Amino acid sequence: MLGIGLIMILLALLRMENRIRIEHKESTEERSEEPLRDVIWLFLPICCFYFTVVAMEVVYQTYIYSIALCSQLAFSVVDASNLNVVFWAGFGLGRGAGIFYAAFF
């Protein structure tokens, strides 16, 4: 994740976004597509970052289930599953609160 962050900082310093961006027009866009060699350097780090974040969510979910089930806590299978439900519910509520906060504040 640190590597992806460093790549994003490097792209910002190289002003890669300015190479891709064209001034906003009020009419329908009639510009040609940007060459793949320019766009790919912005697209790949974003994809890697997304897949890394999603993978870490699943790893953490699996970790809390395994710890609840296999450690000295000795949760039952149902209780460990309920712990996962609480995690995902909190995760969803946190994302929903972020959407609400971004929309109204």
Steps between C-alpha positions, in 0.01 A plus 500: 500500500793729570632432150170601341494816711852588383400440138199730543725772646744455212217533247383817673851645488527416130163671449365198314147625555574813296611285208167318503268792577356725230312822573132459582259589220134582539412314181532134411856377510658441164851416615683188403588233752820542695777258405520194720864573583388817686189362668641166614738663752205653679269199466734224625584650843132571565410139416783365716395723789134389470587130489739540795238674713233241418742216571588648838131524593452131425822404681387687812153342485656154474741584783229603747297189415803271549605667825146481637465133404847354557649699787445472874191715456325180385210662316252264342468498121178701527659759730805535272267549203304760696826680571558516124148635452570774753827584321337527156202693639735749664704516184190576292372756748840670497496523122141624503589766757791605279266541203256700711781716639649565155161591354385742768810646664 
